[in-house]
């Protein structure tokens, strides 16, 4: 789909996913790193057999070609300008103001390359009083409000465990770049796509970002074990080999699922059969009017907790299907690796690294079929540092001797 287009990817760990998304759509994405490597190569975790190789960097540079170029030098900037003559996109995640210092900012480049789509990924955007603030993953989550919704109601928020704020920003950068490409088809001109990770984080809260405007004092919190929130009992619960997410609450919307749970508890002898006469669709209203025992549901909650704790996630999934419960296992990465569902859909892909290792990678998030054939996934393994220098600089007309000279001078 994007095979006619070339992307120059200058991002580090703060935006490297964006280029990969375009690579999976067929674009020729060139990852450009300093001669000593991107800071993204130092992001954990690392391969057990190759402790010097970042799994993070490998995961997000799959599908790209890779070169080195020192943009701090005049010769390096000249090389980038020559590459831009054949490029449609430039994606960067430098500290705000740094590209201007290098005279590689959008305003400078658009005079020479008016069709260039220039995408910037930063913590707070290119303008505003926070534009030059440093933005860690934790700071972005806090500034974007998702942090307010993490953890239990009775304590301070907890950080999002796996850093992913920059991933949201990178995804928005890829989408914004595609919108700019669509606009270029109409106008013939490129645009500056300015992505703020703070805004991306706020958008990731789904409807909760509207809570204040709609009159809520504070967005709803998520986390913890099974607990009472309003009329519902929901959350995560311990099972013998991990956790499940369970919703078992009274009321007209979900009370019939609670009735199903009682049926299961009766069938296994955990509660008395007389409870089958209780209708939890109307239970909350009857508690409010004094016609039902308010302590009944907490007792059922504790009984459910005890029964769940002795069973595995798979057992609870089978029970959920048989009894129509609102329940789902919390899978680990190890669980995902042996998931029959993902196996059937061909999600996992084996790629051979430059050193001959076979590494299993996640497949495409979307199954795209074109003319009956799967599409939307690049099988190119992640590039080693400077792996494609000779190939790509050769495309510019540089000889082997000239490339060797650039290498000896530290330009590439």
N, C-alpha and C positions, 0 to 999 in steps of 0.2 A: 504493500500500500504506500509506503514512504520510500521505496527504493530509488526514486530519482533525487532524493534529498540528502544533503550532508550536514552533520551536526558537529561543531567543535565544542567539546565538553571540557570546560576549565574548572569544573566543580571539585571540591574536596568532599569529605564525609557529610557535609551539610546539604548536598544536593545531588549526589551521584546517582540516585535512583531515577531522576528525571530522564537522563540520557538513555538509560537502559530501556525505559518504557518506549521511547522512540525507536530504539534499536529493534525491539521485538516487533515493531510495526514495519520493519524493513529498512529504516534509515541507516546510512553509513555513519556511525557515530565514532568519532576519534577522541579518545580520552587523552588529554594533554596534561602531563605532570611535570613538576620541576625535575632536574636531572637526578636529584637524590630521592625522588619519590614523593607522592602525595602524603599529607598527614593522615589521610584516610587509611593508608596501609598500616597505621599503628593502632587502629581501633579493634578492640577485642570483640568476639572471641577469635582464637587462632587455631589452626589445624594442629591436631595432636602430633602428627608425624612431621609437620613443618611449622614449628613454633614461631618462625619468623614471617609466616604468611597469614594475613588477616582473612578470616572467613567473611567478615563484614564487607571488606573491599572486593573480595572475589564474587560474592553474591550479587553486588550491585554494578560490577563492571563486566559481567558476562554479556556477551553480545557485541562488545566494542573492540575496535582496534586501539592500540595504545602507543603513544610516542612521548618523548621527553622534550622539553623546551624551556629554557630559562627566560622568562618574560621580564626579569629584572635587567636584562642586557638589551642593548639596542639591536644587536644581531638577532636575538631571540624574538623580539617584537616584529622585526622585519619578516621573519619566517612566518609568524602568525598572520601578518597581513597578506602574505602570499597565499596562505591556506584559505583565508577568508574570501579570496577571489573565486573559490570553488564551493563556498559554503552557503547554506541557507539559514542555519541557526547558529547562534553562539549562546551557550548557557554558562553562567558564572555564579559563584557563591562567595566571592571575596568580601572582606570587610568593607563596609560602605565607605566610598571615597578612594579605595585603593586602585580601582580600575581607572579613575580619573587621573591619579598620580602617574599611572603608566601610560596615559593618553590612549587608553583602550576602552573608554567609556562609550555609551551609546551615542551621545551627542557628537563625539569626535568621529566615530566610525560611520555614522549614517551619512555623512557628507560623501564618503568614498564608496560606501556600500548601501545605497538607499533601499535595497530589497532585503537587507539582513533583518532577521527576527532575533532580537537581543533579549535574552531572558535572565533576569537577576533574581537570586534567591538570598534573602537576608532575614535576620531575626525580626526586625520591625519595619521593613520596607526602606526605600531609598530616601524618603523625606519624613519630616516631622521631628519633634524634639527627642525621640528615642532612636532615631535612625542609626546613630553611631554607637548605641549601647551594645555591649557584648551579650549574646543570647545563648546560654546553655540550654540543654533539653529541659531541665527543671525550671529555668526562668521562663522559657516560652510557655510551658504548660501552665505556670502560675499566671502569667500575663494574659493568656488566652482564655482563662477560667476553667478548663477541664480539671485542674487540680482541686478546685473547690468541691468537685463531685466525687472524689475518691475517698474510700475508707468508710468507717462507721459513723453514725450520727453522734456518738457520744465522745468523739475525740477529734484532734486536728486532722486535716487532710494528709494523705500519704502520697508519696511520689509514684508516678507511673513506672512500673518496674523496668520494662525494656524500653530504652530510648527510641522514640518514634516521631517526635514533633517534626524533625527535619524530613522524615519520610512523607508526612502529610504535605509539607511545603513542596517537596519535590514532585509529588503527584499532581498538585495544583499547577506547578510550573510546566509539566508536560502537557496538561490540558490547556493551559493558557497559551502555550506555544502553538498548539494545533489550532486554536481559535484565531491566533494571529496569522497563521498560514492561510486559513479560510478567507480572512479579510484581505490578505495580499492577493489572492486570486481575483478579488473585486477591484482593488485599488492599484495593485502593482507595487505597493510600498510595504516595507517592513515596519515593525512596531517595537516598542520597549515593553516587555512583560515584566512588571514589578511585583514580585511575590513576597509577601510578609508572612513569616512562619507564625507570628502571633495571630494573624487573621485566619490562617489555615487551621490552627489549633482551635480557635473559637468556632469555626464551621464544623469541626469534628464533634462538637457537643450535641449535634442534631438539634432537636427542638428545645433543649434546655437553655440554649443561648437566648431564647425569647422569654425565659421565665420572669426576669425582672420587669420587662415591658408589659407583661400580662398580669402583673400584680403579685407574683410570688416573692416572698422575702428572700428566699435562698433556693437554688436549684436542688433537686432531689439527689441524695447521696447514694452511692453504689458500693457494695462490698460487705465483708463480714459473713457470719453464718446465718442460718435461718432466723428471722427476726420479725417482729410485728411492726408494720408500718401502715398506719391507717387501718383498713379492714383486711389487709393481706398479710400472709406469712410467706416470705420469699427470701431467696438468697442462696448461698452455697452451703453444702452440708458434707461432712466427712463420710466417706465410704471406706471399705476395707483397703482399697488400693488407690485412693485419691479423693476426688471431689465430684459432686454433681451439683447442678443448679436446679432448684425445685421451687415451684410456685404452688402453694396450697392455701387458698384463701376463701372466705365466704363472700356472698354477694351474688347479684344476678349475672355478672359477667363471667365469673370463674368458679362459682360455688359448686357447679355440677362436677368439676374436676375434683373438688374435695370429697364429694360423694363417692367418686370412683376410688379415691385413696382409702376411704373408710371400707369400701367393699373388699379391697385387697387386704387391709388389716384384719378384717373379720375372717376372710378365707384362710389366713395363716394363723388364726387363733390369737392374735395380739390384742384384740378388743372384743367386747361383748357384742353379739349379733343385734341386740336392741338398738345399737347406734345406727343401724341401717334405716331406722324410722326417722332419723334426724335429717332434715333437708337443709343443707348449708347454702342453698340459693337464697333462702329467706332468713337464715340464721341471724345475720347482723341486725336486721330490723326487729327481730323478736327479742334480741338481747337489749336493744335500745328501749323496748317497751316493757321489759321485765318478764317476758314470757319464755326466755331461754337462759340456760346457765352460761354466764360469761366466762367461767373457768374451763368450760369443756374444750374449747379450741386449743388453749395452751397445753392441756393434757394430751390432746391428739398430736400436737407438735412434738412433744417429748417422746411419745410412743413412736412416731415416725422416725425421729432421730435415732432412737435405739435400734430400730429394725434396719434402717439404712446402713448403720455403722457395721453391720455384720455381713454385708453383701458387697460384691464388686461393682464397678461401674457398668460392666457388660450385663451383669444380672439385673441391675436396676433399669438399664435401657430396655431389656426384654420385658420386664414387669411393666414399664411405662407404656410400651406398645400394646401389651396384652390388656391393660386396664385403662388406657387412654388418660395418662397422667401428664401434667405439665412438668416435664423433667428431661434434662439432657446431661450427659456426662461432660466433665471438664477434661478435655484431652491434653495429654502432654505431647511434646514433640516426638517422643518415642512412639506414642499411640498413633500419631499422624503418619509416621513412616510405615506402619503396617496396616493402615486403614484400607479395607476392601473397597470403600467408595472411591478413594483417591486412586487406588490401583486400577480400578475399572475404567476411570476417566483418563488414565495415562498422565496423571499429574506429575509424577516424578520423572526426571530426565537424567540420564547418565552422560556426562561430558568428560572428555579426556583433556587433562591439563597438559601444558607444554612439556612437563617432565614425565609424561606417560601415565600419571595417576588417573584412575577413574573416580570421579566425584559425583555424588547424587545431588541434583539441584531441584528446587521447586519448579514446577511448570508454570504455564501462563495462567493468570487469574481468570481469563476469559477463553472459552473454546470458540475460536473463530474458524469457520469453514468456508473456503473459497473454491468453487468448482469441485466440491466433494472432497477437498484435501484440507487437513488442518493448517491453520496459518496463525501467526502472531507469536512466534517464539524463535529467538535466535539461538542456534546451537553452537555459536562461537564461544569457546572457553574464555575466561578472563585473561587479559593480556599480562604477560610479565612486564616488568619495568622496561620501557623502551623497545619492546619486542618488534614493533612495526616501523621503527625509525627508517631503516633502509627502504622499505616498501613505500612509505608515504612521502618521505622527502625525495625519493626517486621519482615519484609521480610529479613533483615540482620541477624535475629536470636536473636535480643535483646529482653529481657523479659520486661514485664510491669514495673517491679521494676527498671530495668536498665534504661529504658526510663524516668521514674519518677526521678531517680537520676540525669540523664543528664539535665533534666529540672530544677531541684533545684539548680544545679551548674551553670546554665546560658549558658550551651553549646548549647542547643536547645530551 
